Amino acid sequence: MFNAIILFVLAGLAEIGGGYLVWLWLREARLFWYGIIGGLILIIYGIIPTLQKFPNFGRVYAAYGGAFIVLAVLWGWGIDKKAPDVYDWIGDVICLIGVSIMLCAPRN
């Protein structure tokens, strides 16, 4: 499970970081290279989930969605300096519970 968590975090950082660089390029008039590097990071993001051991694509991506919500809140706090409020934290906990149920529930 430790490897799965590491892959979730790496994929989340690649998705959010790559998207952030593209955002900076297009919305904040940064250099073209921001977009190129962001695009390359987003390609890496597309590869990382294939390293997961879980057999179901849809379930893995659904679980990534919950993990990305948590990482996006942390990104906003650390990079954009927007402190999460109590509802952000409650939502994060709900997402992590949902991810845990999806990935760890016994299946036939």
N, CA and C atoms as a LAMMPS dump frame, in Angstrom:
ITEM: TIMESTEP
0
ITEM: NUMBER OF ATOMS
324
ITEM: BOX BOUNDS ff ff ff
-5.0000000000000000e+02 5.0000000000000000e+02
-5.0000000000000000e+02 5.0000000000000000e+02
-5.0000000000000000e+02 5.0000000000000000e+02
ITEM: ATOMS id mol type element x y z
1 1 1 N 0.829 -1.198 0
2 1 2 C 0 0 0
3 1 3 C 0.869 1.256 0
4 2 1 N 2.069 1.173 0.591
5 2 2 C 2.965 2.334 0.619
6 2 3 C 3.297 2.785 -0.801
7 3 1 N 3.599 1.829 -1.7
8 3 2 C 3.915 2.177 -3.086
9 3 3 C 2.721 2.832 -3.771
10 4 1 N 1.527 2.35 -3.485
11 4 2 C 0.326 2.94 -4.08
12 4 3 C 0.17 4.39 -3.642
13 5 1 N 0.398 4.662 -2.368
14 5 2 C 0.277 6.025 -1.852
15 5 3 C 1.316 6.933 -2.503
16 6 1 N 2.548 6.442 -2.628
17 6 2 C 3.607 7.232 -3.284
18 6 3 C 3.208 7.554 -4.72
19 7 1 N 2.664 6.574 -5.439
20 7 2 C 2.247 6.815 -6.819
21 7 3 C 1.081 7.802 -6.888
22 8 1 N 0.145 7.723 -5.935
23 8 2 C -0.941 8.701 -5.894
24 8 3 C -0.384 10.109 -5.705
25 9 1 N 0.553 10.266 -4.796
26 9 2 C 1.133 11.587 -4.53
27 9 3 C 1.924 12.087 -5.736
28 10 1 N 2.74 11.227 -6.329
29 10 2 C 3.515 11.637 -7.508
30 10 3 C 2.602 12.047 -8.663
31 11 1 N 1.574 11.248 -8.903
32 11 2 C 0.643 11.585 -9.983
33 11 3 C -0.08 12.897 -9.682
34 12 1 N -0.473 13.077 -8.433
35 12 2 C -1.157 14.316 -8.053
36 12 3 C -0.284 15.531 -8.244
37 13 1 N 0.961 15.428 -7.816
38 13 2 C 1.878 16.552 -7.977
39 13 3 C 2.161 16.829 -9.455
40 14 1 N 2.253 15.769 -10.258
41 14 2 C 2.48 15.958 -11.697
42 14 3 C 1.267 16.615 -12.354
43 15 1 N 0.067 16.158 -11.995
44 15 2 C -1.132 16.755 -12.594
45 15 3 C -1.285 18.211 -12.184
46 16 1 N -1.197 18.462 -10.902
47 16 2 C -1.402 19.823 -10.419
48 16 3 C -0.252 20.731 -10.855
49 17 1 N 0.98 20.241 -10.737
50 17 2 C 2.139 21.053 -11.134
51 17 3 C 2.16 21.347 -12.62
52 18 1 N 1.874 20.333 -13.452
53 18 2 C 1.829 20.552 -14.891
54 18 3 C 0.713 21.508 -15.274
55 19 1 N -0.447 21.301 -14.692
56 19 2 C -1.57 22.202 -14.947
57 19 3 C -1.284 23.62 -14.484
58 20 1 N -0.595 23.748 -13.377
59 20 2 C -0.249 25.068 -12.845
60 20 3 C 0.69 25.809 -13.797
61 21 1 N 1.67 25.093 -14.356
62 21 2 C 2.579 25.731 -15.306
63 21 3 C 1.848 26.179 -16.568
64 22 1 N 0.917 25.363 -17.055
65 22 2 C 0.122 25.763 -18.212
66 22 3 C -0.739 26.976 -17.852
67 23 1 N -1.309 26.967 -16.666
68 23 2 C -2.096 28.113 -16.175
69 23 3 C -1.243 29.38 -16.182
70 24 1 N -0.041 29.286 -15.634
71 24 2 C 0.837 30.459 -15.6
72 24 3 C 1.142 30.966 -17.007
73 25 1 N 1.385 30.046 -17.92
74 25 2 C 1.688 30.418 -19.3
75 25 3 C 0.5 31.132 -19.96
76 26 1 N -0.684 30.532 -19.866
77 26 2 C -1.832 31.071 -20.584
78 26 3 C -2.569 32.187 -19.859
79 27 1 N -2.624 32.11 -18.54
80 27 2 C -3.418 33.094 -17.796
81 27 3 C -2.602 34.238 -17.238
82 28 1 N -1.318 33.995 -17.024
83 28 2 C -0.489 35.033 -16.415
84 28 3 C 0.674 35.446 -17.301
85 29 1 N 0.546 35.116 -18.595
86 29 2 C 1.491 35.565 -19.626
87 29 3 C 2.947 35.224 -19.318
88 30 1 N 3.173 34.054 -18.787
89 30 2 C 4.55 33.603 -18.586
90 30 3 C 5.106 33.094 -19.905
91 31 1 N 6.4 32.825 -19.912
92 31 2 C 7.062 32.373 -21.125
93 31 3 C 6.448 31.087 -21.672
94 32 1 N 6.571 30.908 -22.975
95 32 2 C 6.083 29.721 -23.677
96 32 3 C 6.618 28.442 -23.05
97 33 1 N 7.821 28.492 -22.52
98 33 2 C 8.436 27.295 -21.934
99 33 3 C 7.668 26.785 -20.714
100 34 1 N 6.971 27.664 -20.032
101 34 2 C 6.127 27.199 -18.929
102 34 3 C 5.094 26.199 -19.456
103 35 1 N 4.483 26.536 -20.582
104 35 2 C 3.488 25.652 -21.184
105 35 3 C 4.087 24.355 -21.671
106 36 1 N 5.271 24.426 -22.285
107 36 2 C 5.932 23.215 -22.782
108 36 3 C 6.289 22.292 -21.625
109 37 1 N 6.904 22.849 -20.597
110 37 2 C 7.291 22.032 -19.432
111 37 3 C 6.042 21.494 -18.735
112 38 1 N 5.016 22.334 -18.594
113 38 2 C 3.759 21.865 -18.005
114 38 3 C 3.158 20.723 -18.801
115 39 1 N 3.178 20.829 -20.131
116 39 2 C 2.659 19.758 -20.979
117 39 3 C 3.439 18.466 -20.822
118 40 1 N 4.756 18.568 -20.733
119 40 2 C 5.586 17.373 -20.537
120 40 3 C 5.304 16.721 -19.188
121 41 1 N 5.121 17.55 -18.169
122 41 2 C 4.793 17.012 -16.846
123 41 3 C 3.432 16.325 -16.882
124 42 1 N 2.489 16.89 -17.629
125 42 2 C 1.177 16.261 -17.744
126 42 3 C 1.25 14.92 -18.482
127 43 1 N 2.171 14.789 -19.426
128 43 2 C 2.384 13.482 -20.068
129 43 3 C 2.887 12.472 -19.036
130 44 1 N 3.824 12.907 -18.209
131 44 2 C 4.328 12.028 -17.144
132 44 3 C 3.191 11.634 -16.2
133 45 1 N 2.327 12.593 -15.899
134 45 2 C 1.162 12.302 -15.064
135 45 3 C 0.329 11.177 -15.676
136 46 1 N 0.178 11.178 -16.99
137 46 2 C -0.592 10.134 -17.654
138 46 3 C 0.041 8.759 -17.566
139 47 1 N 1.347 8.722 -17.38
140 47 2 C 2.071 7.449 -17.305
141 47 3 C 2.064 6.879 -15.89
142 48 1 N 2.179 7.729 -14.897
143 48 2 C 2.33 7.277 -13.507
144 48 3 C 1.228 6.306 -13.069
145 49 1 N -0.051 6.559 -13.351
146 49 2 C -1.079 5.614 -12.891
147 49 3 C -0.931 4.205 -13.455
148 50 1 N -0.284 4.064 -14.596
149 50 2 C -0.108 2.727 -15.165
150 50 3 C 0.82 1.871 -14.309
151 51 1 N 1.527 2.489 -13.392
152 51 2 C 2.432 1.758 -12.51
153 51 3 C 1.717 1.164 -11.3
154 52 1 N 0.449 1.542 -11.107
155 52 2 C -0.323 1.009 -9.984
156 52 3 C -0.587 -0.48 -10.181
157 53 1 N -0.688 -1.198 -9.085
158 53 2 C -0.962 -2.64 -9.114
159 53 3 C -2.453 -2.952 -9.144
160 54 1 N -3.305 -1.965 -8.879
161 54 2 C -4.745 -2.196 -8.903
162 54 3 C -5.167 -2.533 -10.331
163 55 1 N -6.039 -3.533 -10.509
164 55 2 C -6.341 -4.013 -11.86
165 55 3 C -7.369 -3.19 -12.629
166 56 1 N -8.112 -2.321 -11.98
167 56 2 C -9.244 -1.657 -12.605
168 56 3 C -8.932 -0.189 -12.882
169 57 1 N -8.891 0.19 -14.144
170 57 2 C -8.579 1.565 -14.543
171 57 3 C -9.538 2.57 -13.928
172 58 1 N -10.829 2.326 -14.051
173 58 2 C -11.82 3.266 -13.542
174 58 3 C -11.708 3.485 -12.046
175 59 1 N -11.492 2.42 -11.306
176 59 2 C -11.38 2.531 -9.856
177 59 3 C -10.123 3.301 -9.47
178 60 1 N -9.024 3.041 -10.16
179 60 2 C -7.777 3.755 -9.869
180 60 3 C -7.954 5.243 -10.128
181 61 1 N -8.549 5.604 -11.26
182 61 2 C -8.717 7.022 -11.567
183 61 3 C -9.723 7.691 -10.644
184 62 1 N -10.756 6.977 -10.243
185 62 2 C -11.694 7.532 -9.27
186 62 3 C -10.985 7.793 -7.946
187 63 1 N -10.142 6.859 -7.534
188 63 2 C -9.393 7.041 -6.295
189 63 3 C -8.407 8.202 -6.434
190 64 1 N -7.777 8.333 -7.611
191 64 2 C -6.896 9.478 -7.838
192 64 3 C -7.66 10.78 -7.669
193 65 1 N -8.903 10.796 -8.135
194 65 2 C -9.707 12.014 -8.003
195 65 3 C -9.815 12.473 -6.561
196 66 1 N -10.072 11.532 -5.659
197 66 2 C -10.148 11.879 -4.237
198 66 3 C -8.818 12.358 -3.691
199 67 1 N -7.746 11.678 -4.08
200 67 2 C -6.413 12.083 -3.613
201 67 3 C -6.036 13.452 -4.168
202 68 1 N -6.417 13.738 -5.426
203 68 2 C -6.084 15.023 -6.029
204 68 3 C -6.801 16.17 -5.344
205 69 1 N -8.014 15.931 -4.871
206 69 2 C -8.727 16.977 -4.143
207 69 3 C -7.908 17.402 -2.928
208 70 1 N -7.425 16.426 -2.186
209 70 2 C -6.606 16.724 -1.001
210 70 3 C -5.33 17.455 -1.413
211 71 1 N -4.65 16.948 -2.439
212 71 2 C -3.408 17.583 -2.883
213 71 3 C -3.652 18.983 -3.425
214 72 1 N -4.783 19.21 -4.098
215 72 2 C -5.085 20.541 -4.614
216 72 3 C -5.294 21.545 -3.48
217 73 1 N -5.958 21.114 -2.418
218 73 2 C -6.141 21.994 -1.258
219 73 3 C -4.777 22.325 -0.643
220 74 1 N -3.922 21.311 -0.524
221 74 2 C -2.583 21.549 0.032
222 74 3 C -1.747 22.434 -0.899
223 75 1 N -1.883 22.243 -2.213
224 75 2 C -1.178 23.085 -3.194
225 75 3 C -1.629 24.545 -3.035
226 76 1 N -2.934 24.75 -2.952
227 76 2 C -3.453 26.101 -2.779
228 76 3 C -2.93 26.764 -1.513
229 77 1 N -2.799 25.967 -0.475
230 77 2 C -2.291 26.478 0.794
231 77 3 C -0.804 26.812 0.687
232 78 1 N -0.034 25.898 0.115
233 78 2 C 1.412 26.092 0.066
234 78 3 C 1.884 27.025 -1.025
235 79 1 N 1.285 26.953 -2.216
236 79 2 C 1.758 27.732 -3.361
237 79 3 C 0.984 29.041 -3.504
238 80 1 N -0.338 28.968 -3.434
239 80 2 C -1.162 30.172 -3.606
240 80 3 C -1.42 30.92 -2.304
241 81 1 N -0.959 30.348 -1.208
242 81 2 C -1.112 30.975 0.117
243 81 3 C -2.573 31.218 0.489
244 82 1 N -3.456 30.29 0.085
245 82 2 C -4.872 30.339 0.442
246 82 3 C -5.121 29.251 1.483
247 83 1 N -5.211 29.646 2.728
248 83 2 C -5.362 28.684 3.822
249 83 3 C -6.712 27.969 3.73
250 84 1 N -6.703 26.649 3.857
251 84 2 C -7.965 25.907 3.854
252 84 3 C -8.79 26.24 5.093
253 85 1 N -10.111 26.224 4.936
254 85 2 C -10.969 26.413 6.103
255 85 3 C -11.465 25.053 6.588
256 86 1 N -12.293 25.076 7.59
257 86 2 C -12.751 23.827 8.204
258 86 3 C -13.508 22.965 7.187
259 87 1 N -14.231 23.585 6.271
260 87 2 C -14.99 22.818 5.28
261 87 3 C -14.073 22.152 4.251
262 88 1 N -12.964 22.809 3.935
263 88 2 C -11.965 22.165 3.071
264 88 3 C -11.429 20.912 3.741
265 89 1 N -11.102 21.007 5.028
266 89 2 C -10.553 19.855 5.752
267 89 3 C -11.584 18.742 5.863
268 90 1 N -12.834 19.112 6.144
269 90 2 C -13.889 18.095 6.226
270 90 3 C -14.044 17.398 4.877
271 91 1 N -14.067 18.166 3.804
272 91 2 C -14.163 17.584 2.468
273 91 3 C -12.995 16.672 2.158
274 92 1 N -11.779 17.081 2.565
275 92 2 C -10.596 16.241 2.355
276 92 3 C -10.733 14.903 3.08
277 93 1 N -11.18 14.943 4.315
278 93 2 C -11.343 13.705 5.095
279 93 3 C -12.376 12.795 4.428
280 94 1 N -13.487 13.38 3.98
281 94 2 C -14.513 12.588 3.303
282 94 3 C -13.933 11.938 2.043
283 95 1 N -13.144 12.699 1.284
284 95 2 C -12.526 12.146 0.066
285 95 3 C -11.584 10.999 0.394
286 96 1 N -10.767 11.164 1.422
287 96 2 C -9.82 10.106 1.783
288 96 3 C -10.539 8.862 2.286
289 97 1 N -11.629 9.047 2.996
290 97 2 C -12.421 7.889 3.42
291 97 3 C -12.975 7.175 2.192
292 98 1 N -13.492 7.932 1.245
293 98 2 C -14.017 7.333 0.023
294 98 3 C -12.954 6.589 -0.76
295 99 1 N -11.777 7.177 -0.882
296 99 2 C -10.67 6.518 -1.582
297 99 3 C -10.294 5.224 -0.87
298 100 1 N -10.219 5.267 0.435
299 100 2 C -9.859 4.071 1.21
300 100 3 C -10.886 2.956 1.015
301 101 1 N -12.152 3.314 1.006
302 101 2 C -13.197 2.308 0.797
303 101 3 C -13.064 1.7 -0.598
304 102 1 N -12.862 2.55 -1.6
305 102 2 C -12.777 2.059 -2.98
306 102 3 C -11.595 1.118 -3.18
307 103 1 N -10.47 1.443 -2.585
308 103 2 C -9.257 0.671 -2.842
309 103 3 C -9.075 -0.513 -1.899
310 104 1 N -9.573 -0.423 -0.692
311 104 2 C -9.265 -1.445 0.313
312 104 3 C -10.422 -2.39 0.631
313 105 1 N -11.595 -2.129 0.099
314 105 2 C -12.734 -2.989 0.406
315 105 3 C -12.499 -4.38 -0.162
316 106 1 N -12.906 -5.412 0.577
317 106 2 C -12.756 -6.768 0.047
318 106 3 C -13.635 -6.95 -1.183
319 107 1 N -13.086 -7.563 -2.18
320 107 2 C -13.806 -7.815 -3.436
321 107 3 C -13.813 -9.318 -3.704
322 108 1 N -14.806 -9.762 -4.439
323 108 2 C -14.889 -11.188 -4.803
324 108 3 C -13.993 -11.51 -5.949
